[in-house]
Amino acid sequence: MKKKHTLLSILICLGTLFTACSDYLNVERYFNDRQDLDRIFNSRDYTEEWLANAYYQLLSFNLEVGHVRFTLTNYSDDMIFTEDGAGLSFSNYKFGEYGPQYSGNVGALISRPWDQSYEGIRQASIFIQNVHPGPEITEEMYLDLKGQAYYIRGYLYWLLLRKYGPIPILPDEGLNYESSYSELALPRNTYDECVEYISEQMLLAAELLETDRSTRDASRPTKGAALAVRAKAYLYGASPLMNGNAEMADFVDDKGNQLISAQYDEEKWAKAAAASLDVIKLNKYELYTAPKRLNGGLWGAYPHTIEPPYHPVYSEKTFKEGGWSDIDPLDSYRALFNGDLYVSENPELIFSRGDNQLNDEYGIQSMTRHQMPVNKGGGWNCHGITGKQADAYAMVDGKPFDRNTSLKGFTEYDGQYPFLRKDVWLEYANREPRFYASVAFNGANWSNTSARDAQNRDFQTFYYYGEDEGRKIVSTDDQWIPTGIGMMKFVNPKESYRDGTVYPKVDPAIRYADILLMYAEALNELTGSYQIASWDNSETYSISRDVEAMKASVLPVRLRAGLVNFNEIGMGDPYSNPDEFRKHLKRERQIEFLGENQRYYDLRRWKDAPEEESQMIYGCNTTVPREYREYFYEQVVVSSVQTSWSMRKYFWPVSYNELRRNARLTQAPGWPSFD
């Protein structure tokens, strides 16, 4: 097993000096900290310990991918959960029953990300003000550590902005403990001010951070990570929710000033495109691909490569040449998430927390256990996906899946269709590779090759009524998936929680695929031409709706998945129509970033959530036993995981405690305020 190199595991083991405090305006604590600053920042160990505490705030309630206990926003209209470990059921969550009026775990889900982020911001700000070169800290080390602190501060503001909307920006020099309470109380800044502040922090970080990291430090932020966060902040600021949105007119600060602009500004999209191009032009990142495998079998952890349908160009060229002749599309995608790669081995990862997600109790590893079968896999079988998500995956030729014209019936033997074993419903045949890497459909094969007992390896799981992993005839537990569609993404094909090995998973916080699709999305929204300086002012970009640039940006993501570009599936050319391209781009993001905490925020920034998240959630008919199996696949509304939409769910509420502490802080629209 490869040696793990994780920034957070290195730093957190040092970070025992300072514990997190929920009150980021704790004046007494700030005064006490001041007494020791000289001693702390003259010591390399203590300096790193201080920074470690700031890093620590990226864990816990600030994890982005993981179990529902900490990462509710990882579950939108694509993924569902049934266990109530967070004190919050899926339906409660989807109906918005998580406001400040709730206590216990539900209250913590709302308040802790806010408290935790500001605690990290406070620690990073004090660090920036006080870190300096000295006998134990070289000039080079000082600059890099300071760059990391700028990054942490900006990233924590980014996490706050994405969840809570416009938030207060603290003074960079920290808060004066001698100030009156009224001076310590801070209002929300506007969304645009928050975006620009994050951009400034990331530019400061990019100037100081290293371009490359050693294997040991692979999870520390780099220049590219800072520029990528800046690009994401600009993209959100340009999106419909935040750009010319009169519906948010009642989101104001304590003086009545609007926090989200009602005036549309197309240049924001140009800034987002230019910021994405800054990352692309580093020429540092590329999509990960796994080599073609010719000697695997039909099943097992690593079967032989199933080649995409023949294409006169792509089938004859290597991936670097613009084709897929030398790659395995299935493995190229699933290896990004299942622990086969560590951070330093993945050229696509721009930023990652590594494989340390709170000792795996609530991180990605915990999420995968909730996805895995109970009986032979040792999992908990209560995280799945919706029928909408399963239907989103295209056919192997890139055309949309159509339930009305799809194959019906069942496979008669193993391997009759690629990736399918015997007795699998034919609607699951001939789908794109990302489907088989992500979806645990009824009858899917679970390899679990590390299991010691042979009967716990290479088995099929069925969700029919009364089956081991299906809805039980008599049961009081929640270990069955109400849509009848499980999730395979993030599960390693070798691992077994029953009697085998469990593989650490790497956090995919920011991937290069995201930057490529962001660039195409931003270009698509432009009608004019804009001159935008690069991040370091070394050149000026001419930014406009460049169709060839859009095609070139989308194509690698499609090729890696074994698919042709949008304009080559025989259904017109969406690149010629911004509205059509937007539809294709949204579908691509829905598929590519399943389970990566993107869909929840994408739907909101696009203002698609009122339609998409208010639809009935459907899936297979889990009341059907095996003997009537064809009726299992008739799509039905899943009453236990339904949803609704209200405007207040665009942004998370602020807790009553925070509103009580800060008299100038206003509540997000639609949520109850502290009186």
C-alpha positions, -999 to +999 in steps of 0.1 A: +000+000+000+013+034-009+025+058+018-001+085+024+010+122+021-016+145+033-011+181+043-039+181+069-026+149+085+008+166+088-005+199+102-033+186+124-009+163+143+010+195+152-021+216+159-027+209+195-020+243+209-051+261+199-086+247+200-115+260+179-138+286+195-173+291+183-173+329+191-151+345+165-155+379+182-142+366+216-123+396+228-109+381+259-093+353+238-079+377+213-063+397+242-048+365+256-035+355+222-017+389+219+004+381+250+022+352+233+025+363+196+061+372+198+070+339+214+048+319+189+061+335+157+097+333+166+093+295+167+089+274+136+070+247+154+046+271+170+042+291+138+031+259+120+009+250+149-009+283+145-014+278+108-025+242+115-055+254+135-065+276+105-062+246+082-082+225+107-113+247+100-114+232+065-125+199+080-156+190+101-185+211+090-165+225+062-160+192+044-174+194+009-178+157+001-189+132+027-215+117+048-247+138+054-237+144+091-215+173+079-222+178+042-259+183+036-252+203+004-237+172-012-273+160-016-296+177-041-319+163-067-292+137-077-284+118-044-306+107-016-301+093+019-323+074+043-304+072+076-311+098+102-276+101+116-277+139+113-310+142+131-324+153+098-342+131+073-339+136+035-375+149+034-370+174+063-339+186+045-356+190+012-385+208+027-362+233+043-367+222+079-332+231+091-336+267+102-322+286+132-352+275+153-339+240+155-314+228+181-292+197+185-275+183+154-298+202+130-289+235+147-252+225+145-254+219+108-265+255+103-243+273+129-210+254+129-199+262+093-203+299+101-185+297+134-158+274+121-150+295+091-147+327+110-125+310+135-102+299+107-103+334+092-094+349+125-064+325+129-053+332+093-055+370+098-034+370+130-009+347+112-006+371+083-001+400+106+026+384+127+045+357+107+080+368+098+114+354+088+138+345+116+164+321+127+140+292+123+120+304+093+138+312+061+126+340+038+114+314+013+095+295+039+080+327+053+066+338+019+051+304+013+035+301+047+020+336+043+007+326+009-010+296+025-026+318+051-040+341+024-053+311+007-070+297+038-086+330+046-099+334+010-111+298+008-130+300+041-147+332+028-155+313-004-171+285+016-192+310+036-202+330+005-214+299-014-236+287+015-248+318+033-246+344+005-232+378+012-213+377+045-194+402+068-158+407+058-136+412+089-108+438+090-076+422+077-057+435+107-081+418+131-105+433+155-095+458+182-103+443+215-106+478+230-134+488+206-170+491+218-195+463+210-212+485+184-178+488+166-173+451+167-207+444+152-204+441+114-230+441+086-230+419+056-209+431+026-225+429-008-221+398-029-199+416-054-177+430-026-172+395-012-162+382-047-137+409-051-123+404-017-119+367-023-102+376-056-078+399-038-069+372-013-063+347-040-041+371-060-020+377-029-018+340-023-009+333-060+020+358-058+035+339-029+026+303-033+047+277-051+037+265-085+045+228-077+046+208-045+066+178-035+049+145-029+051+151+008+033+185+006+010+176-023-021+188-005-008+223+003-023+249-019-004+261-050-005+291-073-030+272-094-053+264-065-055+301-056-063+311-092-089+283-094-108+296-063-107+331-078-122+317-110-150+299-092-159+331-071-161+351-103-182+325-120-207+325-092-208+363-091-216+363-128-244+337-125-281+346-127-288+344-089-262+370-082-261+391-114-291+412-123-315+394-099-345+416-089-360+387-069-333+393-043-343+429-037-353+422-001-319+408+008-305+440+024-280+450+051-290+468+083-291+501+064-314+488+037-287+485+010-293+457-015-267+430-011-272+414-046-271+435-077-304+439-096-284+453-125-271+427-150-234+431-160-222+409-188-186+418-181-188+396-150-189+366-173-158+379-191-140+382-158-149+346-150-137+334-184-104+352-180-099+339-145-105+303-158-081+310-186-055+321-161-056+285-147-056+269-181-026+289-193-005+277-164-001+245-185+002+226-153-030+206-151-045+179-173-073+154-171-063+121-156-065+091-179-060+054-172-043+033-199-062+009-220-063-026-204-063-056-228-058-085-203-087-081-178-117-103-177-154-094-179-156-088-141-133-083-112-118-051-100-102-041-133-119-057-164-106-053-199-113-020-216-146-016-234-138+007-263-162+034-273-180+031-307-156+035-336-150+071-346-127+079-376-107+105-356-110+097-319-105+060-322-073+065-341-057+091-319-042+090-284-057+111-257-029+137-259-035+138-297-072+144-292-086+109-291-093+079-269-074+051-285-050+046-256-073+051-226-098+032-205-128+056-202-144+038-172-112+036-152-101+071-162-131+085-144-137+062-115-100+062-104-103+099-096-125+091-066-120+056-054-086+058-037-066+043-066-048+076-068-032+099-042-030+136-046+005+137-061-004+110-087-034+129-101-026+157-125-062+168-125-064+177-088-060+215-083-068+215-046-076+186-022-078+181+015-060+148+008-074+116+024-079+130+059-116+138+063-120+138+100-106+103+106-130+090+079-159+091+104-179+115+083-158+120+052-157+103+019-149+069+033-180+071+055-201+081+025-189+051+005-198+027+034-233+041+034-235+033-003-222-003-001-244-034+003-249-047+038-249-085+034-217-092+015-202-057+014-204-048+051-219-014+042-251+003+053-270+005+019-288+038+025-272+063+001-285+062-035-293+083-065-326+095-080-343+083-111-336+117-126-299+113-121-298+078-136-317+090-166-293+119-171-265+096-183-263+094-221-261+064-243-227+051-254-230+071-287-236+103-267-273+106-275-297+112-246-313+083-229-349+080-239-371+057-218-397+055-245-373+040-271-349+022-248-344-016-248-367-036-225-363-070-210-334-087-193-299-099-202-297-137-206-261-142-197-231-125-183-214-101-208-243-101-233-238-063-231-207-045-218-206-041-180-239-062-175-243-096-159-272-119-162-307-108-153-300-070-156-327-047-171-318-037-206-324+000-200-290-002-183-273-014-215-252+006-238-249+036-215-218+059-213-189+047-191-195+073-164-229+055-157-211+023-149-185+041-128-212+059-108-245+040-107-252+008-087-282-002-107-302-033-099-281-063-106-248-044-108-216-063-100-197-055-068-161-067-071-149-064-035-118-084-044-101-078-011-127-098+008-112-130+023-144-151+019-149-159-018-187-156-015-182-119-007-164-112-039-178-106-074-215-106-065-246-090-079-268-069-057-306-067-063-330-042-047-362-062-053-387-063-025-376-089+001-341-092-012-311-088+012-305-053+000-341-045-010-371-032+009-378-057+036-411-075+042-409-068+079-383-042+089-379-012+111-344-001+099-335+022+070-309+000+052-326+000+019-326+025-010-361+039-016-353+047-053-340+012-060-309+028-075-276+027-056-244+047-060-211+032-071-190+064-073-162+067-047-163+029-040-131+012-047-136-021-067-112-039-043-126-028-010-148-047+014-161-035+048-172-071+055-139-089+056-114-071+035-095-038+030-110-003+030-091+022+008-087+059+018-103+083-006-089+117-018-110+148-015-117+162-050-122+198-039-113+214-072-106+195-104-093+207-138-124+193-155-144+220-135-121+248-148-125+236-184-163+235-182-164+268-163-144+285-191-169+272-217-199+282-197-186+318-192-177+322-228-212+311-238-229+339-220-210+367-239-224+388-267-196+414-267-159+414-266-138+424-235-102+431-228-092+415-195-058+415-180-043+382-169-039+377-131-003+389-131-008+416-158+016+399-180-008+399-209-043+410-219-069+385-230-095+393-257-126+375-243-157+368-264-180+340-273-153+320-291-170+288-303-137+271-311-124+278-276-156+264-262-153+232-282-117+228-273-125+232-236-154+208-235-139+181-258-113+167-233-140+161-207-161+143-232-132+123-247-121+111-213-156+097-209-155+080-243-179+104-258-180+127-288-184+164-285-219+180-282-221+189-319-212+154-330-240+133-317-263+139-347-287+162-330-277+196-343-250+220-332-256+234-297-225+256-300-244+278-325-271+285-300-263+298-264-296+285-250-290+250-264-253+249-253-264+260-218-287+229-216-259+206-227-234+222-203-257+219-174-263+182-181-226+176-185-219+191-150-248+171-135-230+139-147-194+148-143-196+161-108-221+138-092-215+136-054-188+163-055-209+191-038-215+210-070-250+202-081-267+219-050-249+252-057-251+250-095-289+247-094-290+278-072-266+300-090-284+292-123-318+298-106-328+264-118-335+251-083-372+263-082-380+240-110-355+212-106-357+208-068-395+211-066-400+181-090-413+148-076-385+124-068-389+092-087-372+059-089-379+021-093-409+005-077-393-011-046-425-028-035-421-053-064-406-088-057-383-106-080-411-128-095-427-097-110-394-081-118-404-062-150-427-040-129-399-030-106-386-007-134-419+013-138-409+047-126-429+057-095-429+087-072-409+079-040-432+093-013-406+090+015-381+113-002-401+141-016-392+177-018-405+213-022-390+246-030-392+281-014-371+312-020-354+309+014-335+278+003-313+298-020-291+307+010-286+291+045-298+310+075-277+325+102-282+311+137-301+331+164-269+331+185-250+349+158-278+374+152-279+380+189-242+387+191-241+409+160-268+436+160-259+447+125-262+413+109-294+407+088-310+373+082-311+356+048-345+361+030-373+339+042-357+327+074-369+337+109-349+364+126-339+367+162-362+393+179 
